[in-house]
Amino acid sequence: MDGLNRRDDDEPPRVDQESPQGVDEETKEVTETVMAASRLLVALSARALASVDATLTLPQLRTLVVLDRCGPVKLAVLAATLGVNASTALRMVDKLEAGGLVDRKANPANRREVVLRLTPSGATLVRQVLDHRHREVAALVGTLPVGIRAGLVEGLRALTEAADDLAVGPGAAGRTADGLPSEPGF
């Protein structure tokens, strides 16, 4: 057993009769564990952010990370990627622009459109926070036995693949023909 209480394929899942959703016990346990890990990662992110810039919020950092990962984007694409409405994204961009972390440029392909991107200061800040968080996660993972690490990699990869379109990274939401200028390097 690997800690997830795996059962034989022919054994039906145990369904919690108390649960209105009918979620089996294993799913509940995995869900609670993933939620705990999520809280840990948010705490590590907050600590990394505070070590670099105590005035920036986690939602602001998330906006910067999206711009870092997705490249220059229109406001509508940024809002969709963040899962917020355009006015919320615009207020966030206004604050980040005032702090010198984001800038707006006219889209060379369509001068009526505005494209958002990180400034060099914004890119530096994102890199510092992500590097700090990476070091903390690596140190934490380094304390785990090798066998646990292998299972963690397998499980987290499967979870990430299952989430697919929720991830923000190269090729993720925001890299659409509609949202990005086609000119390389813009």
DOMI-161721 format. One record per atom (N, C-alpha, C): atom name; residue in one letter; x, y, z. Coordinates in nm, 3 decimals. Layout:
% residues N
[node CA,a,[X,Y,Z]],
...
% end
This chain:
% residues 186
[node N,m,[0.085,-0.119,0.000]],
[node CA,m,[0.000,0.000,0.000]],
[node C,m,[0.088,0.124,0.000]],
[node N,d,[0.044,0.226,-0.068]],
[node CA,d,[0.127,0.345,-0.083]],
[node C,d,[0.071,0.465,-0.010]],
[node N,g,[-0.014,0.441,0.088]],
[node CA,g,[-0.067,0.554,0.164]],
[node C,g,[-0.199,0.605,0.112]],
[node N,l,[-0.239,0.561,-0.008]],
[node CA,l,[-0.366,0.608,-0.063]],
[node C,l,[-0.473,0.501,-0.047]],
[node N,n,[-0.442,0.394,0.028]],
[node CA,n,[-0.537,0.285,0.050]],
[node C,n,[-0.591,0.232,-0.081]],
[node N,r,[-0.502,0.195,-0.173]],
[node CA,r,[-0.545,0.141,-0.301]],
[node C,r,[-0.617,0.010,-0.279]],
[node N,r,[-0.716,-0.014,-0.362]],
[node CA,r,[-0.791,-0.138,-0.355]],
[node C,r,[-0.779,-0.210,-0.488]],
[node N,d,[-0.811,-0.336,-0.491]],
[node CA,d,[-0.810,-0.412,-0.617]],
[node C,d,[-0.912,-0.351,-0.711]],
[node N,d,[-0.885,-0.362,-0.842]],
[node CA,d,[-0.976,-0.305,-0.941]],
[node C,d,[-1.116,-0.363,-0.934]],
[node N,d,[-1.126,-0.489,-0.888]],
[node CA,d,[-1.259,-0.551,-0.885]],
[node C,d,[-1.338,-0.515,-0.760]],
[node N,e,[-1.275,-0.447,-0.668]],
[node CA,e,[-1.344,-0.407,-0.545]],
[node C,e,[-1.412,-0.273,-0.568]],
[node N,p,[-1.545,-0.265,-0.547]],
[node CA,p,[-1.613,-0.137,-0.568]],
[node C,p,[-1.569,-0.034,-0.464]],
[node N,p,[-1.574,0.094,-0.501]],
[node CA,p,[-1.537,0.197,-0.404]],
[node C,p,[-1.635,0.198,-0.288]],
[node N,r,[-1.581,0.226,-0.167]],
[node CA,r,[-1.668,0.241,-0.051]],
[node C,r,[-1.735,0.376,-0.060]],
[node N,v,[-1.865,0.376,-0.057]],
[node CA,v,[-1.939,0.502,-0.068]],
[node C,v,[-1.983,0.542,0.072]],
[node N,d,[-1.954,0.666,0.105]],
[node CA,d,[-1.995,0.722,0.234]],
[node C,d,[-2.144,0.751,0.228]],
[node N,q,[-2.220,0.677,0.304]],
[node CA,q,[-2.365,0.694,0.303]],
[node C,q,[-2.408,0.828,0.360]],
[node N,e,[-2.322,0.892,0.439]],
[node CA,e,[-2.354,1.021,0.498]],
[node C,e,[-2.334,1.136,0.400]],
[node N,s,[-2.251,1.113,0.300]],
[node CA,s,[-2.217,1.219,0.207]],
[node C,s,[-2.325,1.236,0.101]],
[node N,p,[-2.376,1.358,0.083]],
[node CA,p,[-2.481,1.378,-0.017]],
[node C,p,[-2.431,1.352,-0.159]],
[node N,q,[-2.302,1.370,-0.183]],
[node CA,q,[-2.248,1.347,-0.316]],
[node C,q,[-2.216,1.200,-0.340]],
[node N,g,[-2.218,1.118,-0.237]],
[node CA,g,[-2.184,0.978,-0.251]],
[node C,g,[-2.037,0.956,-0.284]],
[node N,v,[-1.948,1.040,-0.232]],
[node CA,v,[-1.805,1.032,-0.259]],
[node C,v,[-1.747,0.918,-0.176]],
[node N,d,[-1.665,0.834,-0.242]],
[node CA,d,[-1.604,0.723,-0.169]],
[node C,d,[-1.498,0.775,-0.072]],
[node N,e,[-1.465,0.695,0.026]],
[node CA,e,[-1.370,0.734,0.132]],
[node C,e,[-1.233,0.768,0.076]],
[node N,e,[-1.186,0.691,-0.021]],
[node CA,e,[-1.055,0.717,-0.078]],
[node C,e,[-1.050,0.854,-0.146]],
[node N,t,[-1.155,0.887,-0.221]],
[node CA,t,[-1.161,1.018,-0.287]],
[node C,t,[-1.164,1.129,-0.183]],
[node N,k,[-1.239,1.110,-0.076]],
[node CA,k,[-1.243,1.211,0.030]],
[node C,k,[-1.105,1.230,0.092]],
[node N,e,[-1.036,1.119,0.119]],
[node CA,e,[-0.903,1.128,0.181]],
[node C,e,[-0.804,1.198,0.088]],
[node N,v,[-0.805,1.162,-0.041]],
[node CA,v,[-0.715,1.225,-0.136]],
[node C,v,[-0.749,1.374,-0.149]],
[node N,t,[-0.878,1.406,-0.155]],
[node CA,t,[-0.920,1.546,-0.166]],
[node C,t,[-0.871,1.627,-0.047]],
[node N,e,[-0.889,1.575,0.073]],
[node CA,e,[-0.844,1.646,0.193]],
[node C,e,[-0.692,1.663,0.194]],
[node N,t,[-0.621,1.562,0.146]],
[node CA,t,[-0.475,1.571,0.142]],
[node C,t,[-0.429,1.673,0.038]],
[node N,v,[-0.493,1.673,-0.079]],
[node CA,v,[-0.458,1.772,-0.181]],
[node C,v,[-0.490,1.913,-0.132]],
[node N,m,[-0.602,1.929,-0.061]],
[node CA,m,[-0.638,2.061,-0.007]],
[node C,m,[-0.533,2.106,0.095]],
[node N,a,[-0.486,2.016,0.178]],
[node CA,a,[-0.382,2.051,0.276]],
[node C,a,[-0.253,2.091,0.204]],
[node N,a,[-0.217,2.016,0.100]],
[node CA,a,[-0.098,2.050,0.022]],
[node C,a,[-0.115,2.185,-0.046]],
[node N,s,[-0.235,2.212,-0.092]],
[node CA,s,[-0.264,2.342,-0.155]],
[node C,s,[-0.243,2.456,-0.056]],
[node N,r,[-0.292,2.438,0.066]],
[node CA,r,[-0.272,2.541,0.169]],
[node C,r,[-0.123,2.561,0.197]],
[node N,l,[-0.048,2.451,0.198]],
[node CA,l,[0.097,2.460,0.220]],
[node C,l,[0.162,2.540,0.107]],
[node N,l,[0.125,2.511,-0.017]],
[node CA,l,[0.185,2.582,-0.130]],
[node C,l,[0.147,2.730,-0.131]],
[node N,v,[0.025,2.761,-0.092]],
[node CA,v,[-0.015,2.903,-0.082]],
[node C,v,[0.067,2.972,0.027]],
[node N,a,[0.087,2.904,0.138]],
[node CA,a,[0.167,2.962,0.247]],
[node C,a,[0.311,2.985,0.201]],
[node N,l,[0.367,2.888,0.128]],
[node CA,l,[0.502,2.906,0.076]],
[node C,l,[0.508,3.021,-0.023]],
[node N,s,[0.405,3.034,-0.105]],
[node CA,s,[0.399,3.146,-0.201]],
[node C,s,[0.391,3.279,-0.128]],
[node N,a,[0.308,3.285,-0.026]],
[node CA,a,[0.294,3.409,0.050]],
[node C,a,[0.426,3.446,0.118]],
[node N,r,[0.494,3.346,0.172]],
[node CA,r,[0.622,3.373,0.238]],
[node C,r,[0.726,3.418,0.136]],
[node N,a,[0.728,3.355,0.020]],
[node CA,a,[0.823,3.395,-0.084]],
[node C,a,[0.795,3.537,-0.130]],
[node N,l,[0.668,3.569,-0.148]],
[node CA,l,[0.629,3.703,-0.190]],
[node C,l,[0.669,3.806,-0.085]],
[node N,a,[0.641,3.777,0.041]],
[node CA,a,[0.674,3.870,0.149]],
[node C,a,[0.824,3.894,0.159]],
[node N,s,[0.903,3.793,0.124]],
[node CA,s,[1.048,3.809,0.132]],
[node C,s,[1.102,3.901,0.023]],
[node N,v,[1.025,3.915,-0.087]],
[node CA,v,[1.070,3.996,-0.199]],
[node C,v,[1.000,4.132,-0.202]],
[node N,d,[0.868,4.132,-0.178]],
[node CA,d,[0.791,4.257,-0.182]],
[node C,d,[0.671,4.244,-0.089]],
[node N,a,[0.680,4.305,0.025]],
[node CA,a,[0.575,4.292,0.126]],
[node C,a,[0.447,4.365,0.090]],
[node N,t,[0.451,4.452,-0.011]],
[node CA,t,[0.331,4.529,-0.045]],
[node C,t,[0.243,4.461,-0.149]],
[node N,l,[0.298,4.366,-0.222]],
[node CA,l,[0.224,4.297,-0.328]],
[node C,l,[0.136,4.188,-0.267]],
[node N,t,[0.017,4.169,-0.324]],
[node CA,t,[-0.074,4.065,-0.276]],
[node C,t,[-0.058,3.939,-0.362]],
[node N,l,[-0.108,3.827,-0.311]],
[node CA,l,[-0.104,3.703,-0.389]],
[node C,l,[-0.182,3.715,-0.521]],
[node N,p,[-0.302,3.777,-0.522]],
[node CA,p,[-0.369,3.795,-0.652]],
[node C,p,[-0.288,3.880,-0.750]],
[node N,q,[-0.218,3.981,-0.699]],
[node CA,q,[-0.133,4.061,-0.786]],
[node C,q,[-0.017,3.977,-0.839]],
[node N,l,[0.041,3.895,-0.754]],
[node CA,l,[0.148,3.806,-0.798]],
[node C,l,[0.096,3.710,-0.903]],
[node N,r,[-0.022,3.657,-0.882]],
[node CA,r,[-0.080,3.564,-0.980]],
[node C,r,[-0.096,3.633,-1.116]],
[node N,t,[-0.138,3.758,-1.115]],
[node CA,t,[-0.152,3.833,-1.239]],
[node C,t,[-0.016,3.848,-1.307]],
[node N,l,[0.084,3.879,-1.231]],
[node CA,l,[0.219,3.892,-1.287]],
[node C,l,[0.269,3.760,-1.342]],
[node N,v,[0.242,3.651,-1.271]],
[node CA,v,[0.285,3.519,-1.318]],
[node C,v,[0.214,3.483,-1.448]],
[node N,v,[0.086,3.513,-1.458]],
[node CA,v,[0.013,3.487,-1.583]],
[node C,v,[0.077,3.565,-1.697]],
[node N,l,[0.107,3.692,-1.674]],
[node CA,l,[0.172,3.772,-1.779]],
[node C,l,[0.311,3.718,-1.812]],
[node N,d,[0.380,3.668,-1.712]],
[node CA,d,[0.513,3.609,-1.735]],
[node C,d,[0.502,3.483,-1.819]],
[node N,r,[0.404,3.398,-1.787]],
[node CA,r,[0.390,3.269,-1.855]],
[node C,r,[0.325,3.280,-1.993]],
[node N,c,[0.228,3.368,-2.004]],
[node CA,c,[0.149,3.375,-2.127]],
[node C,c,[0.199,3.481,-2.223]],
[node N,g,[0.291,3.563,-2.179]],
[node CA,g,[0.343,3.667,-2.266]],
[node C,g,[0.246,3.782,-2.280]],
[node N,p,[0.272,3.872,-2.370]],
[node CA,p,[0.182,3.986,-2.388]],
[node C,p,[0.042,3.938,-2.426]],
[node N,v,[-0.059,3.990,-2.356]],
[node CA,v,[-0.198,3.950,-2.381]],
[node C,v,[-0.289,4.072,-2.374]],
[node N,k,[-0.405,4.055,-2.436]],
[node CA,k,[-0.509,4.157,-2.424]],
[node C,k,[-0.575,4.141,-2.287]],
[node N,l,[-0.640,4.248,-2.242]],
[node CA,l,[-0.706,4.247,-2.112]],
[node C,l,[-0.809,4.135,-2.101]],
[node N,a,[-0.887,4.113,-2.206]],
[node CA,a,[-0.991,4.009,-2.202]],
[node C,a,[-0.930,3.871,-2.180]],
[node N,v,[-0.816,3.845,-2.240]],
[node CA,v,[-0.749,3.715,-2.223]],
[node C,v,[-0.693,3.703,-2.082]],
[node N,l,[-0.635,3.811,-2.032]],
[node CA,l,[-0.585,3.810,-1.895]],
[node C,l,[-0.699,3.782,-1.798]],
[node N,a,[-0.811,3.851,-1.814]],
[node CA,a,[-0.926,3.831,-1.725]],
[node C,a,[-0.975,3.687,-1.733]],
[node N,a,[-0.986,3.632,-1.853]],
[node CA,a,[-1.033,3.494,-1.869]],
[node C,a,[-0.936,3.395,-1.805]],
[node N,t,[-0.808,3.418,-1.822]],
[node CA,t,[-0.708,3.329,-1.764]],
[node C,t,[-0.711,3.334,-1.613]],
[node N,l,[-0.733,3.453,-1.557]],
[node CA,l,[-0.743,3.468,-1.412]],
[node C,l,[-0.879,3.423,-1.357]],
[node N,g,[-0.978,3.412,-1.446]],
[node CA,g,[-1.112,3.374,-1.402]],
[node C,g,[-1.185,3.487,-1.333]],
[node N,v,[-1.159,3.610,-1.379]],
[node CA,v,[-1.226,3.728,-1.323]],
[node C,v,[-1.288,3.807,-1.437]],
[node N,n,[-1.372,3.904,-1.402]],
[node CA,n,[-1.428,3.987,-1.510]],
[node C,n,[-1.326,4.093,-1.551]],
[node N,a,[-1.350,4.153,-1.666]],
[node CA,a,[-1.254,4.248,-1.723]],
[node C,a,[-1.230,4.368,-1.632]],
[node N,s,[-1.335,4.416,-1.563]],
[node CA,s,[-1.316,4.534,-1.477]],
[node C,s,[-1.225,4.501,-1.358]],
[node N,t,[-1.237,4.380,-1.305]],
[node CA,t,[-1.148,4.338,-1.196]],
[node C,t,[-1.004,4.330,-1.245]],
[node N,a,[-0.986,4.270,-1.363]],
[node CA,a,[-0.851,4.261,-1.420]],
[node C,a,[-0.794,4.399,-1.448]],
[node N,l,[-0.878,4.490,-1.497]],
[node CA,l,[-0.833,4.625,-1.527]],
[node C,l,[-0.786,4.697,-1.399]],
[node N,r,[-0.861,4.684,-1.290]],
[node CA,r,[-0.818,4.746,-1.163]],
[node C,r,[-0.685,4.688,-1.117]],
[node N,m,[-0.667,4.558,-1.134]],
[node CA,m,[-0.541,4.493,-1.096]],
[node C,m,[-0.427,4.547,-1.182]],
[node N,v,[-0.450,4.557,-1.313]],
[node CA,v,[-0.348,4.608,-1.404]],
[node C,v,[-0.315,4.753,-1.371]],
[node N,d,[-0.416,4.833,-1.338]],
[node CA,d,[-0.391,4.974,-1.301]],
[node C,d,[-0.294,4.982,-1.183]],
[node N,k,[-0.318,4.900,-1.081]],
[node CA,k,[-0.230,4.901,-0.963]],
[node C,k,[-0.089,4.855,-0.998]],
[node N,l,[-0.081,4.749,-1.078]],
[node CA,l,[0.050,4.695,-1.114]],
[node C,l,[0.125,4.790,-1.208]],
[node N,e,[0.052,4.859,-1.293]],
[node CA,e,[0.114,4.958,-1.381]],
[node C,e,[0.166,5.076,-1.299]],
[node N,a,[0.089,5.119,-1.202]],
[node CA,a,[0.132,5.229,-1.115]],
[node C,a,[0.258,5.193,-1.038]],
[node N,g,[0.274,5.064,-1.009]],
[node CA,g,[0.394,5.017,-0.940]],
[node C,g,[0.511,4.988,-1.033]],
[node N,g,[0.491,5.013,-1.163]],
[node CA,g,[0.599,4.993,-1.259]],
[node C,g,[0.624,4.847,-1.295]],
[node N,l,[0.525,4.760,-1.272]],
[node CA,l,[0.545,4.617,-1.296]],
[node C,l,[0.482,4.568,-1.426]],
[node N,v,[0.384,4.644,-1.477]],
[node CA,v,[0.313,4.608,-1.600]],
[node C,v,[0.306,4.731,-1.687]],
[node N,d,[0.310,4.711,-1.819]],
[node CA,d,[0.285,4.824,-1.908]],
[node C,d,[0.184,4.783,-2.015]],
[node N,r,[0.128,4.887,-2.076]],
[node CA,r,[0.028,4.869,-2.182]],
[node C,r,[0.087,4.928,-2.309]],
[node N,k,[0.072,4.853,-2.417]],
[node CA,k,[0.119,4.899,-2.548]],
[node C,k,[0.008,4.873,-2.649]],
[node N,a,[0.002,4.957,-2.749]],
[node CA,a,[-0.092,4.932,-2.858]],
[node C,a,[-0.045,4.809,-2.935]],
[node N,n,[-0.140,4.726,-2.973]],
[node CA,n,[-0.110,4.607,-3.053]],
[node C,n,[-0.070,4.655,-3.192]],
[node N,p,[0.050,4.619,-3.239]],
[node CA,p,[0.094,4.666,-3.370]],
[node C,p,[0.002,4.618,-3.484]],
[node N,a,[-0.066,4.506,-3.463]],
[node CA,a,[-0.155,4.453,-3.566]],
[node C,a,[-0.290,4.522,-3.566]],
[node N,n,[-0.326,4.585,-3.454]],
[node CA,n,[-0.455,4.653,-3.442]],
[node C,n,[-0.440,4.762,-3.337]],
[node N,r,[-0.418,4.883,-3.379]],
[node CA,r,[-0.386,4.994,-3.288]],
[node C,r,[-0.497,5.023,-3.187]],
[node N,r,[-0.620,4.974,-3.212]],
[node CA,r,[-0.729,4.996,-3.116]],
[node C,r,[-0.720,4.903,-2.996]],
[node N,e,[-0.640,4.798,-3.008]],
[node CA,e,[-0.625,4.702,-2.898]],
[node C,e,[-0.503,4.737,-2.813]],
[node N,v,[-0.517,4.712,-2.685]],
[node CA,v,[-0.407,4.732,-2.592]],
[node C,v,[-0.358,4.595,-2.547]],
[node N,v,[-0.227,4.581,-2.547]],
[node CA,v,[-0.165,4.457,-2.505]],
[node C,v,[-0.089,4.484,-2.375]],
[node N,l,[-0.103,4.393,-2.282]],
[node CA,l,[-0.039,4.405,-2.150]],
[node C,l,[0.082,4.314,-2.144]],
[node N,r,[0.188,4.363,-2.079]],
[node CA,r,[0.304,4.279,-2.057]],
[node C,r,[0.380,4.328,-1.935]],
[node N,l,[0.467,4.240,-1.888]],
[node CA,l,[0.551,4.275,-1.774]],
[node C,l,[0.658,4.375,-1.815]],
[node N,t,[0.689,4.463,-1.723]],
[node CA,t,[0.806,4.548,-1.741]],
[node C,t,[0.928,4.465,-1.696]],
[node N,p,[1.047,4.511,-1.723]],
[node CA,p,[1.164,4.440,-1.671]],
[node C,p,[1.159,4.425,-1.518]],
[node N,s,[1.109,4.528,-1.448]],
[node CA,s,[1.097,4.519,-1.302]],
[node C,s,[0.997,4.411,-1.262]],
[node N,g,[0.886,4.403,-1.336]],
[node CA,g,[0.786,4.301,-1.309]],
[node C,g,[0.841,4.161,-1.331]],
[node N,a,[0.916,4.144,-1.440]],
[node CA,a,[0.976,4.014,-1.470]],
[node C,a,[1.078,3.975,-1.363]],
[node N,t,[1.156,4.072,-1.318]],
[node CA,t,[1.255,4.045,-1.213]],
[node C,t,[1.186,4.003,-1.084]],
[node N,l,[1.080,4.074,-1.048]],
[node CA,l,[1.007,4.041,-0.925]],
[node C,l,[0.949,3.899,-0.934]],
[node N,v,[0.886,3.866,-1.046]],
[node CA,v,[0.830,3.730,-1.062]],
[node C,v,[0.941,3.627,-1.048]],
[node N,r,[1.052,3.648,-1.113]],
[node CA,r,[1.162,3.552,-1.107]],
[node C,r,[1.212,3.536,-0.964]],
[node N,q,[1.227,3.646,-0.890]],
[node CA,q,[1.275,3.638,-0.752]],
[node C,q,[1.179,3.559,-0.663]],
[node N,v,[1.049,3.588,-0.677]],
[node CA,v,[0.950,3.518,-0.594]],
[node C,v,[0.946,3.370,-0.629]],
[node N,l,[0.942,3.339,-0.758]],
[node CA,l,[0.936,3.199,-0.800]],
[node C,l,[1.063,3.123,-0.762]],
[node N,d,[1.177,3.188,-0.773]],
[node CA,d,[1.302,3.124,-0.732]],
[node C,d,[1.302,3.095,-0.582]],
[node N,h,[1.256,3.191,-0.503]],
[node CA,h,[1.249,3.173,-0.358]],
[node C,h,[1.156,3.056,-0.325]],
[node N,r,[1.038,3.055,-0.388]],
[node CA,r,[0.942,2.947,-0.363]],
[node C,r,[1.000,2.813,-0.407]],
[node N,h,[1.068,2.811,-0.520]],
[node CA,h,[1.129,2.688,-0.569]],
[node C,h,[1.230,2.633,-0.468]],
[node N,r,[1.313,2.720,-0.413]],
[node CA,r,[1.412,2.677,-0.313]],
[node C,r,[1.344,2.618,-0.190]],
[node N,e,[1.236,2.683,-0.145]],
[node CA,e,[1.166,2.633,-0.026]],
[node C,e,[1.100,2.497,-0.052]],
[node N,v,[1.038,2.483,-0.168]],
[node CA,v,[0.974,2.355,-0.202]],
[node C,v,[1.081,2.247,-0.216]],
[node N,a,[1.193,2.279,-0.281]],
[node CA,a,[1.301,2.181,-0.297]],
[node C,a,[1.355,2.137,-0.162]],
[node N,a,[1.370,2.230,-0.070]],
[node CA,a,[1.420,2.195,0.063]],
[node C,a,[1.320,2.104,0.135]],
[node N,l,[1.193,2.134,0.121]],
[node CA,l,[1.089,2.052,0.184]],
[node C,l,[1.086,1.912,0.122]],
[node N,v,[1.088,1.905,-0.010]],
[node CA,v,[1.087,1.775,-0.079]],
[node C,v,[1.213,1.696,-0.043]],
[node N,g,[1.324,1.766,-0.026]],
[node CA,g,[1.449,1.699,0.010]],
[node C,g,[1.444,1.627,0.143]],
[node N,t,[1.350,1.661,0.227]],
[node CA,t,[1.337,1.593,0.356]],
[node C,t,[1.259,1.462,0.346]],
[node N,l,[1.196,1.438,0.231]],
[node CA,l,[1.115,1.317,0.213]],
[node C,l,[1.201,1.199,0.170]],
[node N,p,[1.164,1.079,0.215]],
[node CA,p,[1.234,0.959,0.167]],
[node C,p,[1.214,0.943,0.016]],
[node N,v,[1.313,0.882,-0.051]],
[node CA,v,[1.312,0.867,-0.196]],
[node C,v,[1.185,0.798,-0.245]],
[node N,g,[1.141,0.694,-0.179]],
[node CA,g,[1.021,0.621,-0.222]],
[node C,g,[0.897,0.708,-0.219]],
[node N,i,[0.886,0.795,-0.121]],
[node CA,i,[0.772,0.886,-0.111]],
[node C,i,[0.778,0.987,-0.224]],
[node N,r,[0.897,1.036,-0.256]],
[node CA,r,[0.912,1.133,-0.365]],
[node C,r,[0.861,1.077,-0.497]],
[node N,a,[0.896,0.952,-0.526]],
[node CA,a,[0.855,0.891,-0.652]],
[node C,a,[0.702,0.885,-0.662]],
[node N,g,[0.638,0.845,-0.554]],
[node CA,g,[0.492,0.839,-0.552]],
[node C,g,[0.430,0.977,-0.565]],
[node N,l,[0.494,1.074,-0.505]],
[node CA,l,[0.446,1.212,-0.512]],
[node C,l,[0.454,1.263,-0.656]],
[node N,v,[0.563,1.235,-0.724]],
[node CA,v,[0.578,1.276,-0.863]],
[node C,v,[0.468,1.213,-0.948]],
[node N,e,[0.447,1.085,-0.933]],
[node CA,e,[0.345,1.015,-1.011]],
[node C,e,[0.206,1.073,-0.984]],
[node N,g,[0.173,1.091,-0.859]],
[node CA,g,[0.040,1.143,-0.824]],
[node C,g,[0.018,1.287,-0.868]],
[node N,l,[0.117,1.370,-0.847]],
[node CA,l,[0.102,1.511,-0.885]],
[node C,l,[0.100,1.529,-1.037]],
[node N,r,[0.177,1.448,-1.108]],
[node CA,r,[0.170,1.454,-1.256]],
[node C,r,[0.030,1.416,-1.304]],
[node N,a,[-0.026,1.310,-1.246]],
[node CA,a,[-0.160,1.267,-1.285]],
[node C,a,[-0.263,1.375,-1.254]],
[node N,l,[-0.250,1.440,-1.138]],
[node CA,l,[-0.342,1.546,-1.100]],
[node C,l,[-0.329,1.665,-1.195]],
[node N,t,[-0.206,1.701,-1.228]],
[node CA,t,[-0.182,1.812,-1.319]],
[node C,t,[-0.237,1.782,-1.458]],
[node N,e,[-0.217,1.659,-1.506]],
[node CA,e,[-0.271,1.622,-1.637]],
[node C,e,[-0.424,1.623,-1.636]],
[node N,a,[-0.484,1.580,-1.524]],
[node CA,a,[-0.629,1.581,-1.515]],
[node C,a,[-0.684,1.723,-1.518]],
[node N,a,[-0.608,1.818,-1.465]],
[node CA,a,[-0.650,1.958,-1.463]],
[node C,a,[-0.631,2.025,-1.598]],
[node N,d,[-0.537,1.979,-1.676]],
[node CA,d,[-0.502,2.025,-1.810]],
[node C,d,[-0.525,2.174,-1.834]],
[node N,d,[-0.646,2.216,-1.869]],
[node CA,d,[-0.669,2.354,-1.912]],
[node C,d,[-0.672,2.454,-1.797]],
[node N,l,[-0.662,2.407,-1.674]],
[node CA,l,[-0.658,2.500,-1.561]],
[node C,l,[-0.517,2.552,-1.535]],
[node N,a,[-0.419,2.484,-1.590]],
[node CA,a,[-0.280,2.522,-1.567]],
[node C,a,[-0.247,2.648,-1.645]],
[node N,v,[-0.160,2.727,-1.588]],
[node CA,v,[-0.111,2.846,-1.656]],
[node C,v,[0.036,2.824,-1.683]],
[node N,g,[0.069,2.818,-1.809]],
[node CA,g,[0.207,2.796,-1.847]],
[node C,g,[0.220,2.807,-1.996]],
[node N,p,[0.337,2.777,-2.047]],
[node CA,p,[0.355,2.783,-2.191]],
[node C,p,[0.251,2.695,-2.260]],
[node N,g,[0.179,2.753,-2.352]],
[node CA,g,[0.078,2.678,-2.426]],
[node C,g,[-0.056,2.675,-2.356]],
[node N,a,[-0.066,2.727,-2.235]],
[node CA,a,[-0.193,2.724,-2.161]],
[node C,a,[-0.280,2.840,-2.205]],
[node N,a,[-0.389,2.858,-2.132]],
[node CA,a,[-0.483,2.965,-2.165]],
[node C,a,[-0.408,3.096,-2.182]],
[node N,g,[-0.447,3.174,-2.280]],
[node CA,g,[-0.379,3.300,-2.304]],
[node C,g,[-0.293,3.295,-2.429]],
[node N,r,[-0.262,3.179,-2.478]],
[node CA,r,[-0.184,3.165,-2.599]],
[node C,r,[-0.276,3.135,-2.716]],
[node N,t,[-0.376,3.218,-2.733]],
[node CA,t,[-0.469,3.199,-2.844]],
[node C,t,[-0.442,3.303,-2.950]],
[node N,a,[-0.481,3.270,-3.072]],
[node CA,a,[-0.463,3.366,-3.181]],
[node C,a,[-0.541,3.492,-3.153]],
[node N,d,[-0.649,3.478,-3.081]],
[node CA,d,[-0.734,3.591,-3.047]],
[node C,d,[-0.669,3.682,-2.943]],
[node N,g,[-0.587,3.623,-2.855]],
[node CA,g,[-0.538,3.701,-2.743]],
[node C,g,[-0.397,3.751,-2.755]],
[node N,l,[-0.318,3.693,-2.840]],
[node CA,l,[-0.179,3.732,-2.850]],
[node C,l,[-0.147,3.792,-2.985]],
[node N,p,[-0.065,3.893,-2.986]],
[node CA,p,[-0.017,3.940,-3.114]],
[node C,p,[0.066,3.829,-3.179]],
[node N,s,[0.057,3.816,-3.309]],
[node CA,s,[0.129,3.710,-3.376]],
[node C,s,[0.276,3.741,-3.396]],
[node N,e,[0.314,3.865,-3.380]],
[node CA,e,[0.454,3.903,-3.399]],
[node C,e,[0.539,3.844,-3.287]],
[node N,p,[0.642,3.765,-3.323]],
[node CA,p,[0.727,3.710,-3.218]],
[node C,p,[0.803,3.821,-3.146]],
[node N,g,[0.820,3.802,-3.017]],
[node CA,g,[0.898,3.897,-2.939]],
[node C,g,[0.825,4.021,-2.897]],
[node N,f,[0.697,4.034,-2.932]],
[node CA,f,[0.625,4.154,-2.890]],
[node C,f,[0.606,4.153,-2.741]],
% end
